[in-house]
Structure formats: C-alpha cells, structure tokens
Amino acid sequence: MFTVPINLPGTPYNRAIKGGKMVREELMKIIKERKINEKNNHSDHLLSRLISFSDENGQFMNDAEIYNNIIGLLVASYDTTSAAITFVLKYLAELPKIFNEVYKEQMEIRKSKGEGELLNWDDIQKMKYSWNVACEAIRLMPPAQGAFREAITDFTFGGFTIPKGWKTFWNVYSTHKNPKYFPEPEKFDPCRFEGSGPAPYTFVPFGGGPRMCPGKEYARLEILVFMYNVVTNFKLEKLVPHEKIIYQSSPVPLNGLPVRIQPHGNLA
C-alpha cells in the first residue's frame, strides 16, 4: 500500500500488481457466477446485497464497482482489526496490573450470564475499562498509519506552504504521540480515556469527521468480545519478551506475537 510506485521485478509494488490481478480475476469470476445464481436463488449476504443494490434512479452497480467495494471492505476490515487485537493481546500479556483490572470487569459480566448464554449489547456497554485499554493499545500502535487527502486550498504548516490540489498524508502515529495532548506519550495509561477522554481529533485511529471509518462500532464490538473470551478463560504469557515491530500498512510483530495461554485455575 505504501511503496514507491515503480514497477520493477521483485519489488513490493510489482508483487502487488501480480497479486491484485490474480485476486481480480477470481473475484470477477465469483461475481459473474453469483449474478446468474441470484436470479433463481436469492441469498442474504454481502455479495448478494451488492449485486441487488440500486441507487435512486434504479441503476445497479457494474461488476467493477462491486469488485472495488469488496476489496475495500477486505482491506479495511481484516488487517486493521487483526492488528488492533494483536496489540491489545500484547499489552495484556505484558502488563499484569492492566490484565487483572480487565479480568475483574469481564468476570463481573460473566457471573451475570447463565450457562452457555452469549454476550448481548448491554454487556458490551459495561466494558468501559476494557475499551479504555483497547483504545490505549491502538493509540500506541495504530492499525492504520494515516490516510491521503487533497488540499482544497493553499495553506502553510510547519513553515511549509502546501498549494491547493497537492496530495497530503496525515499521520496517525505522530498525532497519538503528541505530548501536548498525551503527557508521557510512550506510557501505557488507559486512564487517558476516562470521562470525556482526549481532545477532539487527537485520538484518530478511525479517522474523524464525516469520513470517519464506518466500521468503528463493529471493530469495537469485535475487540471487546475477543477480550471477554480470552481474559475470562486464560492467563497470558509472552514468549518473546522484547519482540521487534515491523511497520507496514499496519504494525506487525516480527515473530507473530507467540503467547502461551493457560486456563484459569490450572496454572503450574
């Protein structure tokens, strides 16, 4: 995603072009097959909805538009959420005090559930400290590094003049590490998110404004359900204490974050 756009053999850009072509061919084949099948057997899932969707003029999306929507959903929903969950797990394994506080909160919810009873929306709303922990994890290790925007007017920033029409890249990482808004920015402190939380547009893992990531609430739900199921069942131990982080489109632990899990009440 963030590579020099020069198509030379063996480069990440070259591999992305080849991989993209293969994915495009496979998806286009699936879309065409599904369109034929939908005429006789309508099913209620994402691809069916995209095929049957029409605008106010009754115009349906063409195959290329359906393909682009699917790719956008895959890119935006898979890597970012898995990266967020990875670093939530990392900090829970590294910080016993934080883990214990999350454990207490989640066990209160678990004790209120019947045998085999699943979480509901009200349970999710009770996970306030757990969400503060998740927010602090993605403040320190934002899954998305930023986004591109086009300047709509000339402006000056940091002594540099940016002309109208230039493409800019706003960076999440530097925003989240600004000591003006986050004192001791490298310290893991979920208390930053208590009360009204950080100032507007200083915590931006999902962007901000009208073009904020539409998947924010789904990501919150996914992360909190994951935390509940892991923390209430297992103790965590990192197997690589000082594992390096590789920064790609999303941050990735060099060794894949190997963690030993042990059931509660069955600890050596």
C-alpha positions, 0 to 999 in steps of 0.5 A: 500500500505504501511503496514507491510506485515503480514497477520493477521485478521483485519489488513490493509494488510489482508483487502487488500488481501480480497479486491484485490481478490474480485476486481480480480475476477470481473475484470477477469470476465469483461475481459473474457466477453469483449474478446468474445464481441470484436470479433463481436463488436469492441469498442474504449476504454481502455479495448478494446485497451488492449485486441487488443494490440500486441507487435512486434512479434504479441503476445497479452497480457494474461488476467493477464497482462491486469488485472495488467495494469488496476489496475495500471492505477486505482491506479495511476490515481484516488487517486493521482489526487483526492488528488492533487485537494483536496489540491489545493481546500484547499489552495484556500479556505484558502488563499484569496490573492492566490484565487483572483490572480487565479480568475483574470487569469481564468476570463481573459480566460473566457471573451475570450470564447463565450457562452457555448464554452469549454476550448481548449489547448491554454487556458490551456497554459495561466494558468501559475499562476494557475499551479504555485499554483497547483504545490505549493499545491502538493509540500506541500502535495504530492499525492504520498509519494515516490516510491521503487527502487533497488540499482544497486550498493553499495553506502553510504548516510547519513553515511549509506552504502546501498549494491547493490540489497537492496530495497530503498524508496525515499521520496517525502515529505522530498525532497519538504521540503528541505530548501536548495532548498525551503527557508521557506519550510512550506510557501505557495509561488507559486512564487517558480515556476516562470521562470525556477522554482526549481532545477532539481529533487527537485520538484518530485511529478511525479517522474523524469527521464525516469520513470517519471509518464506518466500521468503528462500532463493529471493530469495537464490538469485535475487540471487546468480545475477543477480550471477554473470551480470552481474559475470562478463560486464560492467563497470558504469557509472552514468549518473546519478551522484547519482540521487534515491530515491523511497520507496514500498512499496519504494525506487525510483530516480527515473530507473530506475537507467540503467547502461551495461554493457560486456563484459569485455575490450572496454572503450574 
